Amino acid sequence: MNELLANLNSSFRQEDLIDVAIVAFIVYRLLNLIRGTRAVQMLIGLGVLTAGFFLSSQLELYTTHWLLSNFFDYFVFIIIVLFQDDLRRALTKIGRNPFLLSNESENRLEMVDEVARAATQLARDKVGALIVIERETGLKNFMDTGSKIEARVRAEILYSIFLVDSPIHDGAVIIMGDRLAAAGCFLPLSKDPDIDKHYGTRHRAAIGLTEETDAVVVLVSEEAGAAHIVQGGRMMKDLTETQIRDALTDILSLHANPSPLPKRVQNFLSKVKGSGGHDS
């Protein structure tokens, strides 16, 4: 036994450990990528055929073995044809995320993109909205005032929720992690006596929540047709889709490879970190 361990130690290299770790990571990411898709059923089917290939050899089922061996001669081409959509999606994700962020960070970045897109479209169409993104402070008390939803964050869903015809348009949506958790939620209004008198209920609710919690709120004003970000009781106004995306990415610490933010966003974030008041 000692001799066997000694032989293993002598033949084992540090590079082998790195090699195994890389392969394990790739397999893990691929399994995460196809989880919940049709590719899982196709993999199970291929597994059954593989088992049949070896069994047919052991049981001397020559015709079956011949058929399956011919099938596996073209295995690489079969994989490409069967999984072309999944391979395309995997390559796209690698292109978007060359630093291989965790799934959670990846999903949060996708959520930020969808929120920025929805807010821009809502502002363009002058549809009022309150989109709350939970951070460290739990928002369950506010979620309980609305309708529970468990869905991926999509711009189209957010847009449809805030249309006047929607029964849950009057209130806020709350996003927990990368999931749309609730809609039609009521938020506390700011009690600050110095708040701008031109601000309506939606503005006061966004400021009020961010004064009480560390949440960040994307606010869309239907009167002005503009999108704002509210954090720490402060408001950054009239933002473009890119500015919303950059600000949320920084606030939520989702930078894969930090790049300089627009000066306007930097100034806003430094004000929020430096004090707890609000802009008029």
C-alpha positions as a printed Julia matrix, in Angstrom:
280×3 Matrix{Float64}:
   0.0     0.0     0.0
   2.8     2.38    0.94
   4.56    1.49   -2.3
   1.4     2.25   -4.29
   1.05    5.66   -2.6
   4.71    6.38   -3.23
   4.28    5.54   -6.93
   1.22    7.8    -7.13
   3.1    10.67   -5.49
   6.04   10.24   -7.83
   3.85   10.18  -10.95
   1.45   12.95   -9.85
   2.32   16.43  -11.08
   0.97   19.82  -10.04
  -0.08   20.33  -13.67
  -2.35   17.27  -13.4
  -4.29   18.89  -10.57
  -4.73   22.09  -12.61
  -5.78   20.0   -15.63
  -8.43   18.09  -13.66
  -9.71   21.31  -12.05
 -10.13   22.99  -15.47
 -12.0    20.01  -16.94
 -14.24   19.76  -13.85
 -15.03   23.48  -14.06
 -15.89   23.25  -17.77
 -18.15   20.24  -17.19
 -19.84   22.02  -14.27
 -20.5    25.15  -16.33
 -21.81   23.11  -19.27
 -24.21   21.23  -16.99
 -25.41   24.55  -15.54
 -25.89   25.9   -19.05
 -28.1    23.04  -20.25
 -30.0    22.55  -16.97
 -33.73   22.84  -17.58
 -33.38   22.69  -21.39
 -34.17   20.01  -23.97
 -30.44   19.26  -24.12
 -30.79   17.28  -20.88
 -33.23   14.83  -22.51
 -30.96   14.55  -25.55
 -27.97   13.75  -23.31
 -29.99   11.07  -21.54
 -30.89    9.6   -24.94
 -27.22    9.55  -25.97
 -26.37    7.9   -22.66
 -28.91    5.15  -23.34
 -27.44    4.54  -26.81
 -23.91    4.42  -25.33
 -25.01    1.84  -22.77
 -26.68   -0.13  -25.59
 -23.42   -0.03  -27.59
 -21.42   -1.67  -24.79
 -24.17   -4.12  -23.84
 -24.6    -5.26  -27.44
 -20.88   -6.05  -27.57
 -20.99   -8.02  -24.31
 -24.14   -9.93  -25.32
 -22.82  -10.53  -28.86
 -25.74   -8.8   -30.54
 -23.73   -8.24  -33.7
 -26.32   -6.42  -35.83
 -27.26   -4.02  -33.03
 -23.59   -3.42  -32.24
 -22.82   -2.77  -35.93
 -25.64   -0.21  -36.17
 -24.57    1.6   -33.01
 -20.89    1.58  -33.95
 -21.77    3.21  -37.28
 -23.87    5.75  -35.37
 -20.94    6.64  -33.1
 -18.56    6.96  -36.06
 -20.31   10.26  -36.75
 -20.63   11.18  -33.07
 -18.93   14.6   -33.36
 -21.23   15.66  -36.21
 -24.28   14.37  -34.34
 -23.32   16.42  -31.26
 -22.9    19.57  -33.38
 -26.29   19.1   -35.05
 -28.19   18.19  -31.87
 -26.66   20.87  -29.67
 -26.13   23.67  -32.15
 -28.4    26.11  -30.27
 -26.8    25.29  -26.92
 -23.29   25.59  -28.37
 -24.21   28.93  -29.91
 -25.57   30.14  -26.59
 -22.46   28.94  -24.74
 -20.12   30.73  -27.14
 -22.23   33.9   -26.86
 -21.99   33.76  -23.05
 -18.22   33.26  -23.22
 -18.0    36.26  -25.55
 -20.07   38.37  -23.14
 -18.32   36.99  -20.07
 -14.7    36.05  -20.9
 -13.74   36.22  -17.2
 -16.19   33.41  -16.35
 -18.18   35.12  -13.63
 -20.28   32.93  -11.38
 -23.77   32.08  -12.58
 -25.22   34.43   -9.99
 -23.17   37.41  -11.21
 -23.95   36.5   -14.8
 -27.68   36.4   -14.06
 -27.52   39.69  -12.16
 -25.8    41.36  -15.13
 -28.56   40.03  -17.38
 -31.14   41.39  -14.91
 -29.49   44.83  -15.02
 -29.65   44.81  -18.83
 -33.36   43.95  -18.77
 -34.16   46.64  -16.16
 -32.25   49.3   -18.12
 -34.04   48.3   -21.32
 -37.48   48.3   -19.66
 -36.94   51.66  -17.94
 -35.84   53.28  -21.19
 -38.9    51.99  -23.06
 -41.27   52.99  -20.24
 -39.79   56.49  -20.18
 -40.06   56.77  -23.96
 -43.76   55.87  -23.78
 -44.37   57.99  -20.64
 -45.47   55.07  -18.5
 -44.74   55.55  -14.78
 -42.84   52.81  -12.95
 -41.03   51.9    -9.73
 -38.49   49.08   -9.99
 -36.88   48.18   -6.65
 -33.71   46.08   -6.47
 -33.06   44.51   -3.08
 -29.52   44.59   -1.68
 -28.5    43.72    1.91
 -31.63   44.95    3.69
 -34.53   42.5     3.29
 -37.7    43.83    1.68
 -40.1    41.02    2.61
 -42.41   43.39    4.56
 -42.92   45.44    1.42
 -43.29   42.34   -0.77
 -46.18   41.19    1.42
 -48.17   44.3     0.41
 -48.2    43.22   -3.24
 -48.7    40.17   -5.42
 -46.04   37.46   -5.28
 -44.37   36.67   -8.59
 -41.6    34.2    -9.28
 -40.18   34.93  -12.71
 -37.01   35.8   -14.53
 -36.59   39.53  -15.01
 -37.54   40.42  -18.57
 -38.04   43.87  -20.03
 -41.31   42.81  -21.65
 -42.72   41.56  -18.33
 -41.72   44.75  -16.51
 -43.25   46.86  -19.25
 -46.56   44.96  -19.22
 -46.85   45.2   -15.42
 -46.81   49.01  -15.47
 -49.31   49.52  -18.28
 -52.46   51.25  -17.02
 -54.61   48.25  -17.97
 -52.59   45.97  -15.67
 -54.29   45.27  -12.31
 -50.93   45.55  -10.51
 -49.55   48.65  -12.23
 -50.17   50.9    -9.22
 -47.19   50.13   -7.01
 -43.61   48.9    -7.23
 -42.02   45.71   -8.45
 -39.36   44.19   -6.22
 -36.41   42.24   -7.59
 -34.58   39.84   -5.28
 -31.28   38.55   -6.64
 -31.98   38.02  -10.33
 -35.69   37.17   -9.9
 -38.83   39.27  -10.13
 -40.3    38.54   -6.69
 -43.39   40.74   -6.36
 -45.43   43.47   -8.06
 -48.0    46.04   -6.94
 -46.05   46.64   -3.71
 -46.57   49.78   -1.59
 -43.53   51.71   -0.41
 -43.14   54.17    2.49
 -43.32   57.86    1.51
 -40.48   60.16    2.46
 -41.2    62.37    5.49
 -38.46   64.84    4.64
 -40.05   68.34    4.84
 -37.44   69.77    2.46
 -38.31   67.46   -0.4
 -39.0    69.13   -3.75
 -42.68   70.13   -3.84
 -42.87   69.13   -7.51
 -42.27   65.47   -6.62
 -45.34   63.25   -6.76
 -46.18   60.11   -4.81
 -43.98   57.88   -6.96
 -40.91   60.07   -6.35
 -41.63   60.29   -2.61
 -42.02   56.53   -2.39
 -38.7    55.92   -4.15
 -36.9    58.39   -1.89
 -38.7    57.1     1.22
 -37.69   53.47    0.63
 -34.05   54.33   -0.07
 -33.93   56.48    3.08
 -35.02   53.45    5.15
 -33.11   50.69    3.31
 -30.06   50.21    1.1
 -32.24   49.24   -1.88
 -31.74   50.94   -5.23
 -34.82   52.12   -7.14
 -35.22   52.76  -10.85
 -37.95   55.39  -11.11
 -39.73   56.29  -14.35
 -41.67   59.57  -14.36
 -44.68   59.49  -16.66
 -45.01   63.3   -16.68
 -41.4    63.98  -17.69
 -40.95   60.77  -19.68
 -37.59   60.25  -18.0
 -35.85   57.48  -16.04
 -34.04   58.16  -12.76
 -32.06   56.13  -10.22
 -32.66   56.68   -6.51
 -30.27   55.47   -3.83
 -29.66   56.64   -0.27
 -32.4    59.26   -0.64
 -30.61   60.84   -3.61
 -31.79   60.95   -7.19
 -29.82   60.85  -10.42
 -32.15   62.2   -13.11
 -32.81   61.83  -16.83
 -30.67   58.8   -17.55
 -30.06   56.97  -20.79
 -30.15   53.18  -21.04
 -26.35   53.03  -20.91
 -26.17   55.29  -17.86
 -28.76   53.17  -16.02
 -26.82   50.01  -16.84
 -23.48   51.52  -15.76
 -24.86   52.91  -12.5
 -26.63   49.69  -11.49
 -23.6    47.59  -12.41
 -21.44   49.71  -10.13
 -23.94   49.94   -7.26
 -24.44   46.15   -7.29
 -20.67   45.53   -7.69
 -21.06   43.45  -10.85
 -17.97   44.6   -12.75
 -16.13   41.68  -14.3
 -13.38   43.99  -15.49
 -13.86   47.44  -13.95
 -13.94   50.23  -16.48
 -14.22   53.97  -15.88
 -17.81   55.03  -15.28
 -19.23   58.2   -16.85
 -18.33   61.21  -14.7
 -21.99   61.91  -13.95
 -22.44   58.44  -12.52
 -19.21   58.72  -10.5
 -20.32   62.05   -9.01
 -23.73   60.63   -8.06
 -22.25   57.56   -6.38
 -19.67   59.61   -4.46
 -22.48   61.87   -3.16
 -24.53   58.86   -2.05
 -21.57   57.35   -0.24
 -20.64   60.67    1.32
 -24.0    61.71    2.75
 -27.59   60.58    3.23
 -29.68   63.55    1.99
 -31.44   63.91   -1.36
 -31.21   66.07   -4.45
 -33.9    68.59   -5.09
